[in-house]
Amino acid sequence: MSTRHHLTAVAFTLATLGSLTACSGGDDEPSIVVTTNILGDVVSSLVADHATVTVLMKPNSDPHSFGISAKEAGAMESADLIIGNGLGLEEGLSANLDNARSEGVRVLDVGESIDPLEYTSGGSAGTPDPHFWTDPARMIAAVDTITSALGEEVGDDLAEAIEPSVASYRGQLEDLDAEIAEIVEAIPAKNRKLVTNHHVFGYFAQRFDFEVIGAVLPSGTTLASPSAADLEELARTVEDAGVPTIFADSSQPQKLAEALSEEVDLDVEVTPLFSESLTEADGGAGTYIDMQRTNAKAIADGLASPQITDTPS
């Protein structure tokens, strides 16, 4: 197998072509299946070419509802380790994950180990929020959890072999965390109010001192639907706060967010973010780090307006 210096780009190019394998190797290499493409990118960066990594979720997909093929389901049941987000994110894979467990395959639910937050409002209130990746510090904790599981399930040889790539990637995440803090530092505290298409940025908000004041879909899943009363209440909240931008996921229809912006008696923009899925390598969010950096810049640009006030306008 040839040496690859840009593993992630190769992985998602292969995914786009419909390949199961994001990091190919010999038959004697450990087999790791990863549910989401965000964690797929992270795991591929950690193991480099020391394991075969199969990423189930294709670019530009919805993690709440994506499905897999029979071949992919078979790969899950024969894997050395399955790495999933957990906390209810992969709603469409529940049966497949249960089948893999019944075959004796360990399923690592990464989200359970990173001090998860709970939703505080909407239809998901009181349940764990699975979107921990919006906080780079928690992704560093996730890297430690994944690395430990690889050593436990695949062996000490792999753990030793990937030590350099793990150290390098942790350093990149630490740099990312500091970079995002610097990007958003220019946003005044009174402007740090987020309205999104559904509740995705709770961890980001906690990490970088933002307030999530509402969501078009009052839930932690894209499978929910807002009522007319929900939209009316959110429109009033947006007006009262003077929010200049509503952030919508780039992979989801933005019609509801756009309709909401038209109902508000303010000049409100709808700005896309890469909130739940990576893109192809050249799509703006080809890696987790690119995704986070792009989103931080878009949020900073969207909230730079002086329109936000402390009192209803």
C-alpha positions as CSV (number, residue, x, y, z in Angstrom):
1,M,0.0,0.0,0.0
2,S,1.5,3.4,-0.9
3,T,2.3,6.0,1.7
4,R,-0.5,8.6,2.0
5,H,0.1,12.0,3.5
6,H,-3.4,13.2,2.9
7,L,-5.4,10.3,4.3
8,T,-8.6,12.1,5.0
9,A,-9.0,13.5,1.5
10,V,-8.4,10.0,0.2
11,A,-10.9,8.5,2.6
12,F,-13.7,10.8,1.6
13,T,-12.9,10.6,-2.1
14,L,-13.3,6.9,-1.8
15,A,-16.6,7.4,0.1
16,T,-17.9,9.6,-2.7
17,L,-17.1,6.9,-5.2
18,G,-19.2,4.5,-3.1
19,S,-16.3,2.5,-1.6
20,L,-16.9,1.0,1.8
21,T,-13.3,1.3,2.9
22,A,-11.9,4.7,3.9
23,C,-8.5,3.4,4.7
24,S,-7.6,0.2,2.8
25,G,-5.0,-2.3,3.8
26,G,-4.2,-6.0,3.9
27,D,-6.4,-8.8,5.2
28,D,-4.4,-9.0,8.4
29,E,-5.1,-5.4,9.4
30,P,-7.6,-4.6,12.1
31,S,-11.1,-3.8,10.9
32,I,-12.7,-0.7,12.4
33,V,-16.2,0.5,11.4
34,V,-17.2,4.1,12.2
35,T,-20.8,5.3,12.0
36,T,-20.5,9.0,11.3
37,N,-18.2,10.8,8.8
38,I,-17.1,13.3,11.5
39,L,-15.8,10.5,13.7
40,G,-14.6,8.7,10.6
41,D,-12.3,11.5,9.8
42,V,-11.0,11.6,13.4
43,V,-10.4,7.9,13.5
44,S,-8.7,7.8,10.1
45,S,-6.4,10.6,11.3
46,L,-5.5,8.6,14.4
47,V,-4.9,5.2,12.9
48,A,-3.3,6.4,9.7
49,D,-2.5,3.3,7.6
50,H,-2.4,0.8,10.5
51,A,-6.0,-0.3,10.2
52,T,-8.8,-0.6,7.8
53,V,-11.5,2.0,8.5
54,T,-15.0,1.7,7.1
55,V,-17.1,4.9,7.4
56,L,-20.8,4.3,7.1
57,M,-22.2,7.8,6.7
58,K,-21.5,9.4,3.3
59,P,-20.6,13.0,2.9
60,N,-23.5,15.6,3.1
61,S,-25.8,13.1,4.9
62,D,-28.1,13.5,7.9
63,P,-26.7,11.4,10.9
64,H,-30.2,11.1,12.3
65,S,-31.6,9.3,9.3
66,F,-29.0,7.8,7.0
67,G,-29.2,4.2,6.1
68,I,-26.6,1.5,5.1
69,S,-26.4,-1.3,2.6
70,A,-26.5,-5.0,3.4
71,K,-22.7,-5.2,2.7
72,E,-22.1,-2.4,5.2
73,A,-24.3,-4.2,7.7
74,G,-22.2,-7.3,7.2
75,A,-19.0,-5.3,7.8
76,M,-20.4,-4.1,11.1
77,E,-21.0,-7.7,12.3
78,S,-17.4,-8.8,11.4
79,A,-15.6,-5.7,12.7
80,D,-13.0,-5.7,15.4
81,L,-14.5,-2.5,16.8
82,I,-17.4,-0.2,15.9
83,I,-17.0,3.4,16.9
84,G,-20.2,5.4,17.1
85,N,-21.3,8.8,18.3
86,G,-24.0,7.4,20.6
87,L,-26.4,9.5,22.7
88,G,-29.2,8.7,20.3
89,L,-27.6,10.4,17.2
90,E,-27.6,7.5,14.8
91,E,-31.3,6.8,14.9
92,G,-31.4,4.8,11.7
93,L,-28.7,2.4,12.8
94,S,-30.2,1.1,16.1
95,A,-31.1,-2.4,14.7
96,N,-27.7,-2.8,13.0
97,L,-25.8,-1.8,16.1
98,D,-27.8,-4.3,18.2
99,N,-27.1,-7.0,15.6
100,A,-23.4,-6.3,15.8
101,R,-23.5,-6.5,19.6
102,S,-25.2,-9.8,19.4
103,E,-22.3,-11.1,17.3
104,G,-19.9,-10.1,20.0
105,V,-18.6,-6.9,18.4
106,R,-17.9,-4.1,20.8
107,V,-19.7,-0.8,20.0
108,L,-18.0,2.2,21.5
109,D,-20.5,5.0,22.1
110,V,-18.0,7.9,22.3
111,G,-20.5,10.5,23.5
112,E,-21.1,8.7,26.8
113,S,-17.5,9.4,27.8
114,I,-17.3,13.1,27.2
115,D,-19.4,14.6,30.0
116,P,-22.5,15.0,27.8
117,L,-24.9,17.9,28.2
118,E,-28.6,17.6,28.4
119,Y,-31.1,19.6,26.2
120,T,-32.7,22.3,28.4
121,S,-35.7,23.2,26.1
122,G,-37.9,21.9,23.3
123,G,-39.1,18.4,22.7
124,S,-35.8,16.9,23.6
125,A,-35.5,18.6,27.0
126,G,-33.9,16.4,29.7
127,T,-32.3,14.0,27.2
128,P,-28.6,13.9,26.3
129,D,-27.3,16.1,23.5
130,P,-25.2,14.1,21.1
131,H,-23.6,17.0,19.2
132,F,-20.5,17.1,21.3
133,W,-18.2,17.6,18.3
134,T,-19.0,21.3,18.2
135,D,-16.7,21.7,21.2
136,P,-13.1,20.9,20.2
137,A,-12.1,20.3,23.8
138,R,-14.6,17.5,24.1
139,M,-13.3,16.1,20.8
140,I,-9.9,15.9,22.5
141,A,-11.5,13.8,25.3
142,A,-13.2,11.7,22.5
143,V,-9.7,11.1,21.0
144,D,-8.5,9.7,24.3
145,T,-11.5,7.5,24.7
146,I,-11.1,6.1,21.1
147,T,-7.4,5.6,21.6
148,S,-8.0,3.6,24.8
149,A,-10.6,1.4,23.1
150,L,-8.3,0.7,20.1
151,G,-5.7,-0.6,22.6
152,E,-8.2,-2.7,24.5
153,E,-10.0,-4.2,21.5
154,V,-7.3,-4.3,18.8
155,G,-4.2,-4.7,20.8
156,D,-1.1,-3.0,22.2
157,D,0.8,-3.2,18.9
158,L,-1.7,-0.9,17.3
159,A,-1.8,1.4,20.3
160,E,2.0,1.7,20.1
161,A,2.1,2.2,16.3
162,I,-0.4,5.1,16.4
163,E,1.2,7.0,19.2
164,P,2.8,9.6,16.9
165,S,-0.4,10.2,14.9
166,V,-2.5,10.4,18.1
167,A,-0.1,13.0,19.6
168,S,-0.1,15.0,16.3
169,Y,-3.8,15.0,16.0
170,R,-4.4,16.0,19.7
171,G,-2.1,18.9,19.1
172,Q,-4.1,20.0,16.0
173,L,-7.3,19.9,18.1
174,E,-5.7,22.0,20.8
175,D,-4.6,24.5,18.2
176,L,-8.2,24.5,16.7
177,D,-9.7,25.2,20.1
178,A,-7.5,28.2,20.6
179,E,-8.1,29.4,17.0
180,I,-11.9,29.3,17.4
181,A,-11.6,31.2,20.7
182,E,-9.6,33.9,18.8
183,I,-12.1,34.0,15.9
184,V,-15.1,34.6,18.1
185,E,-13.3,36.9,20.5
186,A,-14.3,39.8,18.3
187,I,-18.0,39.2,18.8
188,P,-19.3,41.4,21.7
189,A,-20.9,39.4,24.6
190,K,-24.4,40.9,23.9
191,N,-24.2,39.6,20.3
192,R,-23.4,36.0,21.2
193,K,-26.9,34.7,20.6
194,L,-27.5,31.7,18.4
195,V,-30.7,30.7,16.5
196,T,-30.2,27.5,14.5
197,N,-32.4,25.2,12.5
198,H,-32.3,22.6,15.3
199,H,-30.5,22.3,18.6
200,V,-26.9,21.5,17.5
201,F,-24.6,24.1,19.0
202,G,-25.2,23.6,22.8
203,Y,-21.6,22.4,23.3
204,F,-20.2,25.2,21.2
205,A,-22.2,27.7,23.1
206,Q,-21.0,26.4,26.5
207,R,-17.3,26.3,25.4
208,F,-17.2,29.8,23.8
209,D,-19.7,31.7,25.9
210,F,-22.7,31.9,23.6
211,E,-26.4,31.6,24.3
212,V,-28.7,29.5,22.2
213,I,-32.0,31.4,22.2
214,G,-34.0,29.2,19.9
215,A,-34.2,26.7,17.0
216,V,-36.5,26.4,14.0
217,L,-37.0,22.7,14.8
218,P,-37.5,22.7,18.6
219,S,-35.6,19.4,19.1
220,G,-32.2,17.8,18.9
221,T,-33.1,15.8,15.8
222,T,-33.9,16.8,12.3
223,L,-36.8,14.3,12.3
224,A,-38.9,16.7,14.4
225,S,-41.4,19.2,12.9
226,P,-42.2,22.6,14.3
227,S,-45.8,23.8,14.9
228,A,-47.1,27.1,13.7
229,A,-47.0,28.2,17.4
230,D,-43.4,27.2,17.7
231,L,-42.4,29.3,14.7
232,E,-44.5,32.3,16.0
233,E,-42.8,32.1,19.4
234,L,-39.4,31.9,17.9
235,A,-40.1,34.8,15.6
236,R,-40.9,36.9,18.6
237,T,-37.7,35.8,20.3
238,V,-35.6,36.7,17.3
239,E,-37.3,40.1,17.1
240,D,-36.9,40.9,20.7
241,A,-33.2,39.9,20.7
242,G,-32.5,41.6,17.4
243,V,-30.6,38.6,16.1
244,P,-29.2,39.4,12.6
245,T,-28.6,35.9,11.4
246,I,-30.3,32.5,11.6
247,F,-27.9,29.6,11.1
248,A,-29.2,26.6,9.1
249,D,-27.4,23.3,8.4
250,S,-26.0,23.2,4.8
251,S,-27.2,19.6,4.3
252,Q,-30.9,20.3,5.3
253,P,-33.6,22.3,3.5
254,Q,-33.6,25.9,4.6
255,K,-37.2,26.7,3.7
256,L,-38.4,26.9,7.3
257,A,-35.5,29.1,8.4
258,E,-36.1,31.3,5.4
259,A,-39.8,31.5,6.1
260,L,-39.0,32.4,9.7
261,S,-36.7,35.2,8.6
262,E,-39.5,36.6,6.4
263,E,-41.8,36.7,9.4
264,V,-39.4,38.7,11.5
265,D,-39.6,42.5,11.4
266,L,-35.9,42.8,11.0
267,D,-33.3,42.3,8.3
268,V,-32.4,38.7,9.2
269,E,-30.0,36.6,7.1
270,V,-30.0,32.8,6.8
271,T,-26.4,31.5,6.9
272,P,-25.5,27.9,6.2
273,L,-23.3,26.0,8.6
274,F,-21.7,22.5,8.3
275,S,-23.2,21.3,11.5
276,E,-23.8,17.6,11.3
277,S,-21.9,16.2,8.3
278,L,-18.6,16.6,6.5
279,T,-18.6,17.3,2.8
280,E,-16.5,15.9,0.0
281,A,-12.8,16.9,0.2
282,D,-13.4,20.1,-1.8
283,G,-16.8,21.0,-0.4
284,G,-15.7,23.4,2.4
285,A,-15.9,20.9,5.3
286,G,-13.8,17.9,4.1
287,T,-12.3,17.3,7.5
288,Y,-13.5,17.8,11.1
289,I,-11.0,20.6,11.6
290,D,-12.0,22.4,8.4
291,M,-15.6,22.1,9.4
292,Q,-15.1,23.7,12.8
293,R,-12.9,26.5,11.5
294,T,-15.4,27.3,8.7
295,N,-18.4,27.3,11.1
296,A,-16.6,29.6,13.5
297,K,-15.8,32.1,10.8
298,A,-19.4,32.0,9.5
299,I,-20.8,32.6,13.0
300,A,-18.4,35.4,13.7
301,D,-19.3,37.1,10.3
302,G,-23.0,36.6,10.9
303,L,-23.0,38.1,14.4
304,A,-20.7,41.0,13.7
305,S,-23.7,43.3,13.0
306,P,-24.3,45.9,15.6
307,Q,-28.1,45.2,15.2
308,I,-28.4,43.2,18.4
309,T,-29.6,45.2,21.3
310,D,-30.1,44.5,25.0
311,T,-33.8,45.4,24.9
312,P,-36.6,44.7,22.4
313,S,-36.5,46.9,19.4
